[in-house]
Amino acid sequence: MTEPLRPADPSALGGHRLLGRLGAGGMGVVYLGRTGAGALAAVKMIQADLADDPEFRARFRREVQHARRVTSAWAVPVTGADTEAPRPWMATAFVPGPSLAEAVTRCGPLPPRAVLILARMLARALTAVHAAGLVHRDVKPQNVLLGPDGPRLIDFGIARPAEGATTLTGEGMVLGTPGFLAPEQAEGRTGATGPAADVFSLGCLLAYAATGRPPFGTGTPDALLYRTVHDEPDLSGLDGAEHAPLAALLRRCLAKDPAARPAPEALDAEITEDVPDGSVSWLPDDVVRLMAVRAAELLALPDIEPTEIGTPAGPARPGRRRLLTLAAGGAVALAGGAGALWALSGSGDGNSDGAGNGDGGPDPAAGGSGSGGPRIAVHADLSGPGRAAGQAQERGVRLAVEEFNARPDAPFTLSLVVEDDGGDPQRAAEAAARLAGDPAVLAVIGPTHDATALTALPRYEEAQLAMVAVSPGRDTLAAEALVLEESLVLVRTRPSDIYLSVPLATLLLGSPAPGYPGVLQDRALGIQSQVTASLVHTLVRDSGGVTHPRVVPPGVLDNEGYGTVVAEMLAAGIDALVYAGPADGAAAVARELAAAGFTGPRYGIQPVLDPVFPERAGEAAEGWTLVSSFTDPVALPAAGDFVAAHRKAHGEEPGPWAAEAYDAATLVVRALGSAPGGPPDRAELAPMLREATLEGIAKSYAFSPDGSFAGEGTFLYRVENGGFTFLGPAAAPA
Amino acid sequence: MTFRRAGGRLRPRAVAAVALSLLLTAACTAGADDGAPADPESPAAESEPEPEPEETGGGGPGADGAYDFVLDPAKAPATAAEAAGLVDRVAPAPENFGPGYVVRDPAEDDPGEWAVLGEDCVWRRAPVPDGVLASLTRYTELPAADGRGAVQAAMVITVHRDVRGAQWEMARTIEDAQRCPEQQLRQNEWVRGLTSMGQERGTLGNRTTEDALQEFGEFYPDAAGPYPYHWFRIRIGPVTVAFSAKGGAGRTQEEVTEGPLNALVDTTTRLEAELGAEEAATGGGEDDA
């Protein structure tokens, strides 16, 4: 379904009244709009920082030119564009209908005749694309919309001239969608990627439509690309006589040699099925029904009158929920299944409202300087188990605010509000309610923990108050905290936990001879140990490696001890060990390994990077390599001034997370100070932050449209002499 | 030969993104705003998340508000005979799976045996070890109809001598999927691409059971498939309850899951009644917003 507009979205663009959001991506947002004449359009608006990039603007100009050049009944026409506007945009005709991907996912494979008709119409679309001198390069089921009067090929975002174009993306770079790419694209042979690549992709798309499966299977992008280059397509199920003409056609489209593939015009000519004239008769009943459902959903949008839509209609893209479902494929059952179980078997959710009703009102005295100007807040654990991190963050933010206020050209004086939740989720919700109730607070940096972030985020969300989370790593923070809703206020300045597995897998694979690493998942750490272990197994195996997995329940430290499991892993012949668990467990494991004389590589994840580890493990901790998402500013040249200022203010060096918090505050004060006419409203700040970039003292910052961190941000430490030596950023995988 | 391509540095991030989408999908369970066939109130969709559980062993009830089952240790079976009686009382009948489900032959297995995944990733029956008092498997199916294949389901109820034994079984189940993403179920039955997801209480929407884990994958009987495959195990004190559900031609994931899930809920409810302390189960769920 189409999503409603957000507060920061424009209400009109290029003569279109905007009705909702169809989707968002790295380049910007696509809106559903209506022209003055009442026609619906998909309006793509480029995001602000890209609009300021001359190279990107040139690229967008080319995309519009390319799309305008294609004239076919089966491609979506451009109805308007302004590539020179402050926020460039392009409008195309809106095709009401599900994508082919959604239709097949929900309704199953299409009958052979429908596939041939689809083939013929898309061959005509490709003929027009190629006649315009372009290669589409991203022909896939998601990019074919099933409109009431026939299919439409969309999205010329990565199309490029067939030859002689400026190379925007270098040789060796794979663009497009693995599983639907031609071998020459999969190998990154940009120069060899011509119109025939689109024919191969069309073959993949048609095979998918006919069988319900991509012809090179599913799995990781690497596996897909490998199979595309080396394996024969899987056309099983198309062996019967009724499929014979289609199967023969697909085999030719899917030839490894581009020269052996038919041209789109030849496909059009050899298919004898008649192209229906503006009807849905060629589609199975289920698909037509799906189109009608989409039409009904569209009618639920504000400002769309039923009378204005005469034919079956629906938004061009499935809604967020469905996207999630599709993205995860078979996980649909996981979602529905678990939800149903918990809804049915449990007592419901009796959690009381932790907002501290009654004390949630404005509390202007709360730690502020009383200046009456705009405020930013630190919400941290300053007195509980995470106080080291919380205090370091407060100090980092304080230094950034002082620096801002000391600027001679500071447009206003910022004051700082501090809330301590002691690491307690209930208190975190109360603290968040207080900050939310103080209208002078424009942004919050914190909280410190996953558990406190989970209870605080809903408060900030309700108040449209930007929450800049520096240290929480929970991968599913927003989805869990907001019960499926996307957050509009969350900005995360670190990669989530799962990304910490990548350097571990890289290290394991990069050893002189990838051997037989053991991976010990300790459920004492809950979901974080699980995502780490799972992804390490997946990454290592996808590269042809082997792992020795072990999983232990919570409580091993207090019950059985780790001796048995470590002995079993060593007896199995492991030559490296990854421990995905907490610091105290790591210490016990380290002692067992040392006692057994094991000297192979030993790795731990961020929770192990805690003084508890070397304290309890002693000598046995020496040489462990730990992966983290925070830096040691003392070891960073770019942080020299910050470290000096910190020393001066606090008499000691900054602790973990201080530099990241300083960067987070810098992002916030820049956004606040950059708006002409004074600081922006609360609701405007998070979108500004999400579009911002920063060369910080700890690392470079960029964000995805959903507020997650989009930069490189994993670092390695080694235990040496009872302390942690910063080794620098984890190397990008080879 | 190892395959490496020039753009390979994108790969781990892409894999992580896929894994993440999986997690997010699991997180969707928190909402249960659809796919919950019999929960008219569905208050979960509006309500607050739980704080993380204490990340230690048992985790006392009530620590996170919603899950209020309290095990009465005196009610936990102490002997194989008591355990066999318990599993027999709580095990589901075909009607617990839903309309159309029928008994398979055999209808159940010897409670003195359970299934073990070998080094070779093949499942075999073996006598239960010392720490297990009983393990009953009941088999049902939704027969093939209207051109669609059968859905085959099994419910496994395992009673351990103590809670710790059941906790280890949960850990071992995750380990099994990591060790063997491809498993042979029977002579001519395989699952491939297995992914397991542990959801201890407070995680990814799990509010109502101490520990849960799910696996899904692709089911291949003989030369056919892939069809949906779903495995779901939860723990209540010293007892684990799991279903496995295998799809057939034309069956959607939802169809495959729905019946076994109903039966799992029924079984769990009976188990909680058998093992729970008296004053437990004062349901929350009122609108507190």
Contacts between the chains, C-beta under 8 A, distances in Angstrom:
chain1	res1	chain2	res2	distance
A	108	B	250	7.5
A	171	B	6	7.7
A	172	B	5	7.8
A	172	B	6	3.2
A	172	B	7	6.0
A	173	B	6	7.4
A	173	B	7	5.5
A	174	B	5	7.1
A	174	B	6	8.0
A	174	B	7	4.1
A	174	B	10	7.0
A	186	B	5	7.5
A	187	B	5	6.4
A	188	B	5	6.2
A	188	B	6	4.9
A	188	B	7	5.4
A	218	B	193	7.9
A	219	B	193	7.5
A	220	B	11	6.9
A	220	B	14	7.1
A	220	B	15	5.1
A	220	B	18	7.1
A	221	B	10	7.2
A	221	B	11	6.0
A	221	B	14	4.7
A	221	B	15	7.4
A	222	B	3	7.2
A	222	B	5	7.5
A	222	B	8	6.9
A	222	B	11	4.8
A	222	B	15	8.0
A	225	B	5	6.4
A	226	B	3	4.9
A	321	B	28	7.4
A	324	B	21	6.7
A	324	B	24	5.8
A	324	B	25	5.5
A	324	B	28	6.3
A	325	B	25	6.7
A	325	B	28	7.9
A	327	B	18	7.8
A	327	B	21	4.2
A	327	B	25	7.5
A	328	B	21	4.9
A	328	B	22	5.0
A	328	B	24	7.4
A	328	B	25	3.9
A	330	B	193	8.0
A	330	B	216	5.0
A	330	B	217	7.3
A	330	B	218	7.2
A	330	B	228	6.4
A	330	B	253	6.2
A	331	B	21	7.9
A	331	B	22	5.2
A	331	B	25	4.2
A	331	B	26	7.0
A	331	B	195	7.9
A	331	B	216	6.5
A	332	B	25	7.4
A	332	B	253	4.8
A	332	B	254	7.0
A	333	B	216	5.8
A	333	B	228	6.3
A	333	B	230	4.7
A	333	B	253	4.0
A	333	B	254	6.8
A	333	B	256	6.7
A	333	B	257	4.4
A	334	B	22	7.7
A	334	B	25	6.2
A	334	B	26	5.6
A	334	B	29	7.5
A	334	B	197	6.6
A	334	B	214	5.3
A	334	B	216	5.7
A	334	B	230	7.5
A	335	B	25	4.8
A	335	B	26	6.5
A	335	B	28	4.4
A	335	B	29	5.5
A	335	B	35	7.1
A	336	B	34	7.6
A	336	B	35	3.4
A	336	B	253	7.7
A	336	B	254	5.9
A	336	B	257	6.5
A	337	B	29	7.9
A	337	B	35	7.8
A	337	B	214	6.8
A	337	B	230	6.4
A	337	B	232	6.1
A	337	B	257	4.5
A	337	B	261	5.3
A	338	B	26	6.8
A	338	B	29	3.7
A	338	B	199	6.9
A	338	B	204	7.6
A	338	B	205	6.5
A	338	B	206	7.2
A	338	B	212	6.9
A	338	B	214	6.4
A	338	B	232	7.7
A	339	B	28	7.0
A	339	B	29	4.2
A	339	B	30	7.7
A	339	B	31	6.7
A	339	B	32	3.4
A	339	B	33	7.8
A	339	B	34	7.9
A	339	B	35	5.5
A	339	B	36	5.7
A	339	B	205	6.9
A	340	B	32	6.7
A	340	B	35	5.6
A	340	B	36	4.7
A	340	B	37	6.3
A	340	B	39	7.7
A	340	B	258	7.9
A	340	B	261	5.4
A	340	B	265	7.6
A	341	B	208	7.5
A	341	B	209	7.7
A	341	B	212	7.6
A	341	B	232	7.4
A	341	B	234	7.6
A	341	B	261	5.9
A	341	B	264	6.4
A	341	B	265	5.9
A	341	B	268	7.9
A	342	B	29	6.6
A	342	B	32	6.3
A	342	B	44	7.1
A	342	B	205	6.4
A	342	B	206	6.5
A	342	B	207	5.8
A	342	B	208	4.6
A	342	B	209	7.4
A	343	B	32	4.3
A	343	B	36	4.0
A	343	B	39	4.1
A	343	B	42	6.1
A	343	B	44	6.0
A	344	B	36	6.9
A	344	B	37	7.9
A	344	B	38	6.0
A	344	B	39	6.0
A	344	B	265	4.4
A	345	B	208	5.6
A	345	B	209	7.0
A	345	B	264	7.9
A	345	B	265	4.7
A	345	B	268	4.9
A	345	B	269	6.1
A	346	B	66	6.8
A	346	B	67	7.1
A	346	B	207	5.9
A	346	B	208	2.6
A	346	B	209	7.6
A	347	B	66	6.8
A	347	B	67	7.8
A	347	B	68	5.9
A	347	B	208	6.9
A	347	B	281	6.2
A	347	B	282	7.4
A	347	B	283	3.5
A	347	B	284	5.9
A	347	B	285	6.3
A	348	B	41	6.9
A	348	B	43	5.2
A	348	B	44	6.7
A	348	B	66	7.5
A	348	B	283	5.6
A	348	B	284	5.7
A	348	B	285	2.4
A	349	B	43	5.7
A	349	B	44	4.9
A	349	B	47	4.1
A	349	B	48	7.4
A	349	B	66	5.2
A	349	B	207	5.9
A	349	B	284	6.3
A	349	B	285	5.7
A	350	B	65	6.1
A	350	B	66	5.4
A	350	B	68	7.7
A	350	B	283	6.6
A	350	B	284	1.2
A	350	B	285	5.5
A	350	B	286	7.2
A	350	B	288	8.0
A	351	B	47	6.0
A	351	B	48	4.8
A	351	B	49	7.9
A	351	B	50	6.4
A	351	B	64	7.8
A	351	B	65	4.3
A	351	B	66	5.7
A	351	B	284	6.9
A	351	B	288	7.3
A	352	B	65	7.1
A	352	B	284	7.9
A	352	B	288	5.5
A	353	B	48	7.0
A	353	B	288	4.7
A	353	B	289	6.6
A	354	B	48	6.8
A	425	B	51	3.4
A	425	B	52	7.5
A	426	B	51	7.4
A	429	B	48	7.9
A	450	B	52	6.1
A	451	B	51	4.8
A	451	B	52	4.0
A	454	B	49	5.1
A	454	B	50	7.9
A	454	B	51	6.6
A	454	B	52	7.1
A	455	B	48	7.1
A	455	B	49	7.0
A	455	B	51	6.0
A	458	B	48	6.5
A	458	B	49	7.6
A	475	B	20	5.7
A	475	B	23	5.2
A	475	B	24	7.8
A	476	B	23	5.2
A	476	B	24	5.7
A	476	B	26	7.7
A	476	B	27	4.0
A	476	B	204	6.4
A	479	B	24	5.2
A	479	B	27	3.9
A	479	B	28	6.9
A	479	B	30	7.2
A	480	B	27	5.2
A	480	B	30	5.7
A	480	B	49	5.3
A	480	B	204	6.8
A	480	B	205	7.0
A	481	B	49	5.4
A	483	B	30	5.2
A	483	B	31	4.8
A	483	B	33	8.0
A	483	B	44	7.3
A	483	B	45	6.2
A	483	B	46	7.5
A	483	B	47	7.3
A	483	B	49	6.9
A	484	B	27	7.5
A	484	B	28	5.6
A	484	B	30	6.6
A	484	B	31	3.9
A	484	B	33	6.7
A	484	B	45	7.8
A	496	B	20	7.3
A	498	B	16	5.1
A	498	B	19	5.9
A	498	B	20	5.7
A	498	B	23	7.3
A	499	B	13	7.5
A	499	B	16	5.6
A	501	B	12	7.9
A	501	B	16	7.0
A	502	B	12	4.1
A	502	B	13	7.0
A	502	B	16	6.2
A	505	B	12	6.5
A	506	B	12	7.2
A	519	B	178	7.7
A	521	B	174	7.1
A	521	B	175	7.8
A	521	B	178	7.7
A	523	B	170	8.0
A	523	B	171	6.1
A	523	B	174	7.9
A	523	B	198	6.6
A	523	B	200	6.8
A	524	B	55	5.9
A	524	B	56	6.9
A	525	B	55	6.4
A	526	B	52	7.1
A	526	B	53	7.4
A	526	B	55	5.2
A	526	B	200	5.7
A	526	B	203	6.0
A	527	B	198	7.5
A	527	B	199	7.8
A	527	B	200	7.6
A	527	B	203	4.8
A	527	B	204	6.8
A	530	B	174	7.4
A	530	B	197	7.4
A	530	B	198	5.2
A	531	B	19	6.8
A	531	B	23	6.6
A	533	B	178	6.9
A	534	B	19	6.7
A	534	B	178	7.1
A	534	B	195	7.4
A	534	B	196	7.6
A	535	B	15	6.9
A	535	B	16	6.2
A	535	B	19	5.3
A	537	B	178	5.4
A	538	B	15	6.0
A	538	B	19	7.0
A	539	B	12	5.7
A	539	B	15	6.0
A	541	B	181	7.8
A	542	B	11	7.6
A	542	B	15	6.9
A	543	B	2	6.8
A	544	B	2	5.5
A	544	B	3	7.9
A	547	B	178	7.7
A	549	B	175	5.6
A	549	B	178	3.7
A	549	B	179	5.3
A	550	B	175	6.1
A	551	B	171	4.4
A	551	B	172	7.0
A	551	B	174	4.6
A	551	B	175	4.1
A	551	B	178	7.0
A	552	B	168	8.0
A	552	B	171	5.5
A	553	B	57	7.6
A	553	B	164	7.7
A	553	B	167	3.9
A	553	B	168	5.7
A	553	B	170	6.5
A	553	B	171	4.5
A	554	B	55	6.7
A	554	B	56	5.8
A	554	B	57	5.0
A	554	B	167	7.3
A	554	B	200	7.7
A	555	B	56	6.3
A	555	B	57	3.2
A	555	B	58	7.7
A	555	B	164	7.8
A	555	B	167	7.3
A	558	B	56	7.9
A	558	B	57	6.9
A	559	B	57	7.4
A	559	B	164	6.5
A	582	B	55	7.4
A	732	B	9	5.2
A	733	B	8	6.9
A	733	B	9	5.3
A	733	B	11	6.9
A	733	B	12	5.1
A	734	B	4	7.2
A	734	B	8	6.8
A	734	B	9	7.3
